[in-house]
Amino acid sequence: MSKHGHIAESTGDTSTVTAKTTQACNTMTSPGRYELLFLSVVVLFVSVCVAPLTAERSASGYRRQVPKMDEAFLRVHNVLGSKVVVYWVSNRCHQCLYQQLGVVPQAPTPGQQSSEDFTVGTQHEITLSVNSTSEDKVFCTVPFHFGEMGNYSLWVKSFAQSSAVNCTIVTNAVPVNSYIPLLVAFLIFTGLVLLSAISGMIIRLDFVKRILLKINGTMETERLINSELGSSARGVPPITDTILPPPPSPSKRLRSLDTFRGISLVIMVFVNYGGGRYWFFRHASWNGLTVADLVFPWFVFIMGTSIALSIHSQLRTGVTRCSVLKKVLWRSMQLFVIGVFIINPNYCLGPLSWDSLRIPGVLQRLAWSYLVVACLDLLVARGQLDIMTVDAWWSPFLDILFYWPAWLFVLLLEVLWLCLTFLLPVPDCPAGYLGPGGIGDMGLYPNCTGGAAAFIDRWLLGESHIYQTPSSRVIYATQMPYDPEGVLGSINSILMGFLGLQAGKIILHYRDLHNSVITRFLIWGLFLGVISAVLTNCSADQGFIPVNKNLWSLSYVTTLGCFAFVLLASVYYAVDVMRWWSGAPFVFPGMNSILVYVGHEVLEDYFPFRWRMANTQSHAEHLTQNLVATSIWVFVSYVLYRKKIFWKI
């Protein structure tokens, strides 16, 4: 795969292009056995229908080598009387240096041509530059989006009786459409959803209910008869003491929260398993967003929401704050230790080596965020809450004013992040540098990847204890290690968790006032969206603070917080207010999130989550494997839900 590694959309024509200069178990609304059936059918359909969609490549006399996934074949024909150098740069690479693709010798004699074969990346549009070797003169630049497995020719020739050079790209063999497996998978899952909805409607019909009731009644009668015949003694009903009060009924659990958590977790599992090797299911190389960049902040967000509800519930039942704090400390330590083991899998081969032990990680970041946000809530949480009044002018801000000390602390943390990011001196790097280093920024700061964030990690943890292969290597060809779960970014993950905590406070203060809850969610989403627009200037690279998952930049948190509030409002309305949707199947992994996350990491390389593929250069086979693996974890979480098994720490 070429260094800039990105997937292109197929170009379906053969035209000539001439260049110029992403507690508890509720009873689901639909019967569990039907959900189990549909989850099983998902795996079967994906395996049968998606796997055969391997890329077919048309034979061509031009093709001497078969490009790999996300690559195309390019033959450069030089008809000039001098040799030329071909350079390339990805159009997703911001202010990047051109990289050499190769040298094409001069034509042996006038009227003849010389040619060289190359492979080019297809994930994004690239720009080719044809230069003279002797005078460093640019003959032409050609922006083009190559299609996967396509066959192309670049002709470099001069016009008759003119010194002007013409560069033309010709499509010799039409590329494959690598997105067909995605379309088929989407249609399969959409069909299963529609089938589930239609079957649910049929089951709710009166005459179907009567039939099912009659069948169930007959089976129950037979069971009772058999039970009586097999019993040696008549059962005596137990004597109950009517003086004792009835046991307290469990508090109502919001299925929308488990559904939201499950959506984040299922997407996380899918992208961690590979996402079919599509570029938008991988983390962005530096600035910008892909689908893979959405899920971790959402998980932190809903964790904050759960903290608000959990601590309020414990304080209301009389648990002391000291006892809750002990639980918080113990759980944080467990998450951190489990995280260290997961990201250092060589423990299976023997003792861990401190020399190369990676310390930061996903669960470690969750542990730290959980600890700080839970401690903040313990300081300001109330055991008894009244529903908000809407009469006073200050009532819209009461759920914030009640917790002003916590808000003040979080704002001070953000001031600290801004000062460290933009004012901390970093050796050989400009102050406030937020770039990727490498070939970015015209190659001026190759060893400044991440600026102050990377400098703090290397100073506190050591270069060998952080992530060695960051996503910035894909496009920006960086060589420095950088950890996206580093120390400085943890400050903004606390902010993300605190925004989730605010969502939980809204649910508590406006309980049973569904319109107020949804309205405030949407207002928060709009407010955070406006902040993001100001910080980023509505662009990927031009703003004051770009959206950047590697840095966990402030605009990244406000943007994902905006998305989280809007998504939670939608799920809350559909699941808990209107009850249009039970939350299945996402609610099942959402209720067993730690088990699913740890399990998918530990068992990633074992069957049936991974197997030997017939064609490793096929998106269809990778997509099938990753969808099947993800579906298996959804199925496992469903079985655990039915067995009432939940792993909590």
Disulfide bonds with the S-S distance in Angstrom:
Cys93-Cys96 1.72
Cys140-Cys167 1.65
Cys429-Cys448 1.93
